[in-house]
Each structure stands twice: as structure tokens, then as C-alpha cells.
Amino acid sequence: MSPTPRLHLALAALCGALLVAAAAVADDTADAPAAPEASLPPPSSVDDQIVVTGRGIAEIKAQIRLAEDVVYSRFNDINSDDRFDIHCTMRTSIDTHIQHRECRSNSWMEEDANYASATLGALRGELGMNPETYHARQLDMQQRLDKEFRRLIREDPELRRDMERLGQAYLALNAATDRATLFREVPPSDPRYPADARHMLDVRVGADAWTYHLTEHTFTLTAVTGQIRSMRLDCDNGGTKLAFKDDSEWKVPAAWGRCDVIVGAKRNTTFAFVEFP
């Protein structure tokens, strides 16, 4: 596999929250101080909520882009570090010439540039920092950004409303295509949450396989209802097929770098996905 990093913004947990925003917002705000001005109105009372009836897929996708812009704009205005600011651009794939939307933080783009420069220097035989150091910085900053996003969702009513609207758009797209896999992060207050876990997700598989960007090196699938058909790891420096067994625990070698786990399953299969430090 090429040492050049994939342009992969590690916001998987956040994307899960967006796909089921109403549930995720409820979970993330459960422990927030009670305050009338911080209450999220029910969907039926949100004046600008997205109405899904009769909308085509292209129109829904356009509304998703607009709703994402609103969320990121608010987040950029109120976060505590300009390096967390997220910006979206349209890029063209070299192999297909198809444009796709890419949203990355300032810190992610900075470390991408640093990685490229360090890699070029290494190829020239120049002394300098190991390029993998910049990968580690990317992951650290992305984890900090994720925590900042969740904190602001709890504290800022406007951002929560924007997230609610974006979640409705994602759910509308799922209803229109009947393909998306839905997942949400389970809060530590849930009685199912293992004491030593770092993250726990509830997943319901649609027609497409579920892909998740690992933030830890140890994980397990449990409480499966349905049928897991395939599992594999796709990493920067390695990858392999996995033989699924309920409650099995997998440890990913750190040398493999950043990894995605891809789970194929029968539609509507559900399971809990748990990451451990």
C-alpha cells in the first residue's frame, strides 16, 4: 500500500451522530445542566426542518450540503482553536474525474502538507522528522476536535438545532435510498457500556457495508442480531480479512497505521461495536 495517506477525515463517530441526530443529540445532552434556553424543540416545532415527502435524492443531497455548511460555520465561530475550523471543498478524483465533496479541518490539512513535505525530504535523503509523526499529530488533533464538537453540541443551543436539521437531512436520504447503515455513539451512562471501553456504537446495517475509522487498536462486536457476512481491515500499512465470532476481540498492530474496519451483513442486522484503549 502506498505510504501516502488517504484523505480521510476521522469523524466517524460524528457522522454516526449526524445520521441519527435526534437520538444522538438526546444522548449527548442528557447530562447537560437544565436550562430553558438550552432545550431542543421537538422536530415538529423546528420552523426550518427539512420536509422529506416528495423530495428527490439530488435535492436532498443539496440540502445536506447546505445543512453541513451551516453546522460547520457555527462550529467554526464558537470553537476554542482555529485549528479545529472545518472547511469543505469540491475535489476531482484523478482516476474517475468525478467531483466529490471533502471536508477537513485546518489542522488536518496542515499535517497533510507536513507529511507530504517530510516524505519528499526522506526520498531525497534529507534529514528531518519521520513522516509518521504527522500521522500521529493528525489523529491526536482529530480526537481533540471530536471532543470539542461534542462539548459545544451540549452547550450551544444553536449548534444543536443545526445538528438536528442536518440529521433530518441524512435520515431523509436514508429513507429515499434505503441503503445507508445507521449508527450512533452510546453514552457512558448506558448500562451496557463496558467500564474499560473508550467508545461504544449501536449499528444497524442497511444495504451497504458499514465502514468505521478506528480510533483505538482494540475492538469487538457483540450483541449481534441478524447475520454478519464479512469483516476486513483496510489500513495504511496492512490489512486482512477477519473471521467473525460474537464477542471476539481483535487487536490491530500499531505498525499498520490508521485503519478502517468494514463489516458486511444482512440488511437490518444490528450489533454493538466497542473500542478499547
Secondary structure, DSSP 8 states (H G I E B T S, - for coil): --SS-------HHHHHHHHTHHHHHHHHTTTS---GGG----GGG-TT----TT--HHHHHHHHHHHHHHHHHHHHHH-S-GGG-EEEEEEE-TTT--EEEEEEEHHHHHHHHHHHHHHHHHHTT-----HHHHHHHHHHHHHHHHHHHHHHHHH-HHHHHHHHHHHHHHHHHHHHHS---EEEE--TTSTTS-TT-SEEEEEE--SS-EEEE-SSSEEEEEEEES-EEEEEEEETTEEEEE---TT-EEE--GGG-SEEEEEEE-TT-EEEEEEE-
